[in-house]
Amino acid sequence: MKYLTDVFDLVSNWMRDGLFSIAMAMVATLLTIYGGHLNKAIRGGTKKYPFMVRLIIFVCLCAFGYGMLTIIAAKLLCNMLGGLNNHALSPVVILIFIVIGFVAERKNNI
């Protein structure tokens, strides 16, 4: 059992340097999976507006909304993951990616 915790410590120490990138990858993947739903909701709420207004809203959503959401969510996730100790960090990161994979499979993204 000690060997396993040593492996977790080693992998977690390696992960800490790239924790923001790992969090960014998680958030970007979730936005890829659920972005269509968000676009559909925005599209439904803007149907009554003229084409140019809808176009501007869509461009703002993509350029600023998704970008801001990605950065803010990645920072929050990075802080949450950074608060974990080395015994928990690597298993949690691996588990999150596995769960994201299952979610992508259920949404037919894989």
Rosetta constraint file for C-alpha pairs under 8 A:
AtomPair CA 1 CA 5 HARMONIC 6.66 0.50
AtomPair CA 2 CA 6 HARMONIC 6.20 0.50
AtomPair CA 3 CA 7 HARMONIC 6.32 0.50
AtomPair CA 4 CA 8 HARMONIC 6.27 0.50
AtomPair CA 5 CA 9 HARMONIC 6.06 0.50
AtomPair CA 5 CA 87 HARMONIC 6.05 0.50
AtomPair CA 6 CA 10 HARMONIC 6.16 0.50
AtomPair CA 7 CA 11 HARMONIC 6.11 0.50
AtomPair CA 8 CA 12 HARMONIC 5.82 0.50
AtomPair CA 8 CA 86 HARMONIC 6.57 0.50
AtomPair CA 8 CA 87 HARMONIC 5.52 0.50
AtomPair CA 8 CA 88 HARMONIC 7.47 0.50
AtomPair CA 8 CA 89 HARMONIC 7.71 0.50
AtomPair CA 8 CA 90 HARMONIC 5.96 0.50
AtomPair CA 8 CA 91 HARMONIC 7.24 0.50
AtomPair CA 9 CA 13 HARMONIC 6.06 0.50
AtomPair CA 9 CA 86 HARMONIC 4.96 0.50
AtomPair CA 9 CA 87 HARMONIC 5.71 0.50
AtomPair CA 9 CA 90 HARMONIC 7.92 0.50
AtomPair CA 10 CA 14 HARMONIC 6.35 0.50
AtomPair CA 11 CA 15 HARMONIC 6.14 0.50
AtomPair CA 11 CA 90 HARMONIC 6.22 0.50
AtomPair CA 12 CA 16 HARMONIC 6.20 0.50
AtomPair CA 12 CA 86 HARMONIC 5.29 0.50
AtomPair CA 12 CA 87 HARMONIC 7.49 0.50
AtomPair CA 12 CA 89 HARMONIC 5.69 0.50
AtomPair CA 12 CA 90 HARMONIC 5.01 0.50
AtomPair CA 13 CA 17 HARMONIC 7.53 0.50
AtomPair CA 13 CA 86 HARMONIC 6.92 0.50
AtomPair CA 14 CA 18 HARMONIC 7.75 0.50
AtomPair CA 15 CA 19 HARMONIC 5.82 0.50
AtomPair CA 15 CA 90 HARMONIC 7.38 0.50
AtomPair CA 16 CA 82 HARMONIC 7.27 0.50
AtomPair CA 18 CA 22 HARMONIC 6.22 0.50
AtomPair CA 19 CA 23 HARMONIC 6.12 0.50
AtomPair CA 19 CA 78 HARMONIC 6.01 0.50
AtomPair CA 19 CA 81 HARMONIC 7.69 0.50
AtomPair CA 19 CA 82 HARMONIC 7.36 0.50
AtomPair CA 20 CA 24 HARMONIC 5.98 0.50
AtomPair CA 20 CA 74 HARMONIC 6.64 0.50
AtomPair CA 20 CA 75 HARMONIC 6.85 0.50
AtomPair CA 20 CA 78 HARMONIC 5.37 0.50
AtomPair CA 21 CA 25 HARMONIC 6.10 0.50
AtomPair CA 22 CA 26 HARMONIC 6.37 0.50
AtomPair CA 22 CA 78 HARMONIC 7.96 0.50
AtomPair CA 23 CA 27 HARMONIC 6.23 0.50
AtomPair CA 23 CA 74 HARMONIC 5.04 0.50
AtomPair CA 23 CA 75 HARMONIC 7.49 0.50
AtomPair CA 23 CA 77 HARMONIC 5.89 0.50
AtomPair CA 23 CA 78 HARMONIC 5.52 0.50
AtomPair CA 24 CA 28 HARMONIC 5.94 0.50
AtomPair CA 24 CA 70 HARMONIC 6.91 0.50
AtomPair CA 24 CA 71 HARMONIC 7.35 0.50
AtomPair CA 24 CA 74 HARMONIC 4.97 0.50
AtomPair CA 25 CA 29 HARMONIC 6.02 0.50
AtomPair CA 26 CA 30 HARMONIC 6.27 0.50
AtomPair CA 26 CA 74 HARMONIC 7.90 0.50
AtomPair CA 26 CA 97 HARMONIC 7.15 0.50
AtomPair CA 26 CA 100 HARMONIC 7.80 0.50
AtomPair CA 27 CA 31 HARMONIC 6.13 0.50
AtomPair CA 27 CA 70 HARMONIC 6.13 0.50
AtomPair CA 27 CA 73 HARMONIC 6.77 0.50
AtomPair CA 27 CA 74 HARMONIC 6.14 0.50
AtomPair CA 28 CA 32 HARMONIC 6.11 0.50
AtomPair CA 28 CA 70 HARMONIC 6.57 0.50
AtomPair CA 29 CA 33 HARMONIC 6.29 0.50
AtomPair CA 29 CA 100 HARMONIC 7.76 0.50
AtomPair CA 30 CA 34 HARMONIC 6.03 0.50
AtomPair CA 30 CA 35 HARMONIC 7.84 0.50
AtomPair CA 30 CA 100 HARMONIC 7.21 0.50
AtomPair CA 31 CA 35 HARMONIC 4.90 0.50
AtomPair CA 32 CA 36 HARMONIC 7.64 0.50
AtomPair CA 33 CA 104 HARMONIC 6.34 0.50
AtomPair CA 33 CA 107 HARMONIC 7.36 0.50
AtomPair CA 33 CA 109 HARMONIC 6.88 0.50
AtomPair CA 34 CA 38 HARMONIC 6.62 0.50
AtomPair CA 35 CA 39 HARMONIC 6.11 0.50
AtomPair CA 36 CA 40 HARMONIC 6.03 0.50
AtomPair CA 37 CA 41 HARMONIC 6.23 0.50
AtomPair CA 38 CA 42 HARMONIC 6.25 0.50
AtomPair CA 39 CA 43 HARMONIC 5.95 0.50
AtomPair CA 40 CA 44 HARMONIC 6.10 0.50
AtomPair CA 41 CA 45 HARMONIC 6.35 0.50
AtomPair CA 42 CA 46 HARMONIC 6.22 0.50
AtomPair CA 43 CA 47 HARMONIC 6.13 0.50
AtomPair CA 43 CA 54 HARMONIC 7.90 0.50
AtomPair CA 46 CA 54 HARMONIC 6.24 0.50
AtomPair CA 47 CA 54 HARMONIC 7.63 0.50
AtomPair CA 49 CA 53 HARMONIC 6.14 0.50
AtomPair CA 49 CA 54 HARMONIC 6.25 0.50
AtomPair CA 50 CA 54 HARMONIC 6.36 0.50
AtomPair CA 51 CA 55 HARMONIC 6.04 0.50
AtomPair CA 52 CA 56 HARMONIC 6.17 0.50
AtomPair CA 53 CA 57 HARMONIC 6.17 0.50
AtomPair CA 54 CA 58 HARMONIC 6.08 0.50
AtomPair CA 55 CA 59 HARMONIC 6.13 0.50
AtomPair CA 56 CA 60 HARMONIC 6.07 0.50
AtomPair CA 57 CA 61 HARMONIC 6.00 0.50
AtomPair CA 58 CA 62 HARMONIC 6.13 0.50
AtomPair CA 59 CA 63 HARMONIC 5.79 0.50
AtomPair CA 59 CA 64 HARMONIC 7.99 0.50
AtomPair CA 60 CA 64 HARMONIC 5.34 0.50
AtomPair CA 60 CA 65 HARMONIC 6.42 0.50
AtomPair CA 61 CA 65 HARMONIC 4.38 0.50
AtomPair CA 61 CA 66 HARMONIC 6.20 0.50
AtomPair CA 62 CA 66 HARMONIC 5.34 0.50
AtomPair CA 62 CA 67 HARMONIC 7.20 0.50
AtomPair CA 63 CA 67 HARMONIC 6.21 0.50
AtomPair CA 64 CA 68 HARMONIC 5.77 0.50
AtomPair CA 65 CA 69 HARMONIC 5.94 0.50
AtomPair CA 66 CA 70 HARMONIC 5.90 0.50
AtomPair CA 67 CA 71 HARMONIC 6.28 0.50
AtomPair CA 68 CA 72 HARMONIC 6.03 0.50
AtomPair CA 69 CA 73 HARMONIC 5.81 0.50
AtomPair CA 70 CA 74 HARMONIC 5.84 0.50
AtomPair CA 71 CA 75 HARMONIC 6.11 0.50
AtomPair CA 72 CA 76 HARMONIC 6.28 0.50
AtomPair CA 73 CA 77 HARMONIC 6.04 0.50
AtomPair CA 74 CA 78 HARMONIC 5.83 0.50
AtomPair CA 75 CA 79 HARMONIC 6.14 0.50
AtomPair CA 76 CA 80 HARMONIC 6.23 0.50
AtomPair CA 77 CA 81 HARMONIC 6.03 0.50
AtomPair CA 78 CA 82 HARMONIC 5.82 0.50
AtomPair CA 79 CA 83 HARMONIC 6.29 0.50
AtomPair CA 80 CA 84 HARMONIC 7.14 0.50
AtomPair CA 81 CA 89 HARMONIC 6.61 0.50
AtomPair CA 81 CA 93 HARMONIC 7.98 0.50
AtomPair CA 82 CA 89 HARMONIC 7.77 0.50
AtomPair CA 84 CA 88 HARMONIC 6.06 0.50
AtomPair CA 84 CA 89 HARMONIC 5.50 0.50
AtomPair CA 85 CA 89 HARMONIC 6.04 0.50
AtomPair CA 86 CA 90 HARMONIC 7.16 0.50
AtomPair CA 87 CA 91 HARMONIC 7.75 0.50
AtomPair CA 88 CA 92 HARMONIC 6.01 0.50
AtomPair CA 89 CA 93 HARMONIC 6.17 0.50
AtomPair CA 90 CA 94 HARMONIC 6.11 0.50
AtomPair CA 91 CA 95 HARMONIC 5.98 0.50
AtomPair CA 92 CA 96 HARMONIC 6.05 0.50
AtomPair CA 93 CA 97 HARMONIC 6.35 0.50
AtomPair CA 94 CA 98 HARMONIC 6.26 0.50
AtomPair CA 95 CA 99 HARMONIC 6.14 0.50
AtomPair CA 96 CA 100 HARMONIC 6.12 0.50
AtomPair CA 97 CA 101 HARMONIC 6.13 0.50
AtomPair CA 98 CA 102 HARMONIC 6.32 0.50
AtomPair CA 99 CA 103 HARMONIC 6.17 0.50
AtomPair CA 100 CA 104 HARMONIC 6.09 0.50
AtomPair CA 101 CA 105 HARMONIC 6.15 0.50
AtomPair CA 102 CA 106 HARMONIC 6.20 0.50
AtomPair CA 103 CA 107 HARMONIC 6.20 0.50
AtomPair CA 104 CA 108 HARMONIC 6.12 0.50
AtomPair CA 104 CA 109 HARMONIC 4.99 0.50
AtomPair CA 104 CA 110 HARMONIC 6.07 0.50
AtomPair CA 105 CA 109 HARMONIC 5.77 0.50
AtomPair CA 105 CA 110 HARMONIC 5.27 0.50
